[in-house]
Amino acid sequence: MVMAATFHEKKTIGVEESISQFRMDSKVFASSILNLENALQNLDSYRPETIKRAKEKLISSRMAYKKIEYLLEYFFYTSSRVYNKAPKNEIEEPFLEYQELAGLQYLETLLFDSLPERHKPIFKEQTKLLRTASADLNSLLYDFQGTDEQILESVRIELIRVITLGIAGFDAPSLKSGIPESAIAVQSMHKTLKPYLTKSKFAADSVDLYLQKTSAYLQANPDFDSFNRLEFLTNCALPLQKYLGKMIRANGLEVNKYGILHYGADHMFSPNAFQKTSFPGSNRDASAKEILLGEKLFSENTLSGNGTKSCVSCHNPGNYFSDGLSKSKSFDRITSVKRNAPTLLYSGLQHSQFWDGRVKSLEEQIEAVIKDPREMHGNMSVSLAKINGDKMYRKAFRTAFSKKRSEPVSEQEVYRAIASYIRTLNPYSSAFDKYLGGNKTALTDNQKAGFNLFMGKAQCGTCHFAPLFNGLIPPFYSLTEFEVLGTTKTEDLVNPEYDTDEGRFVFRPIKFYKGAFKTPTVRNSANTGPYMHNGAFNSLESLMEFYNQGGGAGLGLDFPTQTLSTGKLNLTDTEKMQIIKFLDSLTDDLKIL
């Protein structure tokens, strides 16, 4: 029995309408699952029409889901995971429990197998799960206490989901139904916003206009591969995001559930789109003097065991805060460290540090590097004695941390100062940023085409998520992603060899983490090679071909837990060139730092 929702005694603007619409749309979704279930059980590879019908029914279910996605995934996130989560095992840390594969995306991967009917037992199990769960969706509304503020935030998050995941094909990379799905999501948003548009006296006309433009553009351009994402963003979606934020703020209806996005920004590509203090270790604003002190410490050799190394040794500002080596030189200057030194640009805007994510904060990372015998081999007792004996440093620390003259410099203050400096390394000064900031001559035609490929056919944007193009997962941006790419030992793709580095598995020993590494930013990648955790790829061209072939498993190596699609991307030489040109447009002007 469906139980009636109860609401606050205070009259809301649009909560009741949203819930009423959810009730109707959830029934349509549940009905679509029945049709999908029937189609999947009638699969027969000798009858291609049965496969075509199953794919059509899967798209229908996905379209129906998009009508309820904004509300379901905001208010009932845990319950929503059964429907549309990514088709890979999600690990719940620190307990190392994992969720089994389930949902519409999982069905898609099986349906596009060369012999999909061999998965009929799984199809039966999965559709039964979906049928049972969807039939009970309305029970989630019992004693529902949602507010107008929350409804509006769920809509603005859905818009971010469209911008970052929907048009990138994250949900349905094989079906390539992301554009029509996004159109449905925007139409659902528009319907939800109508009561607020009627009541609001500020920016409502602009919101309504851009909702119409966004929806119309998506409907008029449904083909996934040819969809002009850059034009869509600049002319439709980003102006919509800007005016929606203005309307919400003007009506005093702003709430920020996760606290990571900065809703005062015009849109998600704005330099202030993230609240820097929401990331691990950065729960305060550092003073200018603390940042200057951190910059000096960044190049301080005293922190190393032999007085010859500093952070700059491996993260040189002249090399875009990397060192240009496959693997950095060890403390002994003869051997190498285990992994490549990635750029530190934008590194403060993530929830895990190191390639394997073994620490959360920059402070923890700095401490680990300084004390690592293979890196700086520092002895902080010795280093602190020298720093405390330096009048200039003592004064700088007193000023930066409001210390008494008698208080010595502490170890944690050293780490905090360096981390505060690194957190300022978010320049947003590339040609791409200038283009989205309004300079329509900042990008070449090849760079524009490259962005559209990156976010579309090439599927780069389904792991290197906008706007940082790293593993910070939208739309909530509360997690940093790890992927198993099947990275090879060298860039020889004709004779590929296994790389022996087990990545995150070393300290999180669960099989799905074997060979898993954090997804780095591709901002400034034109200047931060060699690439990958092992520095195996010397050029973007060779790296592009690795992805074009479907990673290690696509090359024929045995990587059973590879999360990167093993399918060939079939990119032409021109398309690969254009993607690389786009990556070049992500090169920052570091003079502003």
Buried (B, 14 or more C-beta within 10 A) or exposed (E): EBEEBEBEEEEBBBBEBBBEBBBEBBBBBBBBBBBBBEBBBBBEEEEEEBBEBBBBBBBBBBBBBBBBBBBBBBBBEEBBBBBBBBBBBBBEEEEEEBEEBBBBBBBBBBBBEEEBBEBBEBBEEBBEBBBEBBBEBBEBBEEBEBBBBBBBBBBBBBBBBBBBBBBBBBBBBBBBBBBBBBBBBBBBBBBBBEBBBEEBEBBBEBBBEBBBBBBEBBBEBBEBEEBBBBEBBBBBBBBBBBBBBBBBBBBEBBEEBEEBBBBEBBBBBBBEBBBBBBBBBBEEEBBEBBBBBBBBBBBBBBBBBEBEBBBBBBBBBEBBBBBBBBBBBBBEEEEBBBBBBBBBBBBBBBBBBBBBBBBBBBBBBBBBBBBBEBBBBBBBEEBBEEBBEEEEBBEBBBBBBEBEEEBEBBBEBBBBBBBBBBBBBBBBBBBBBBBBBEEEEBBBEBBBBBBBBBBBBBBBBBBBBBBBBBBBBBBBBBEBBBBBBBBBBBBEBEEBEBBEBBBBBEEBEBEBBBBBBBBBBBBBBBBBBBBBBBBBBBEBEBBBBBBBBBBBBBBEBEBEBBBBBBBEBEBEEEBBBBBBBBBBBBBBEBEEB
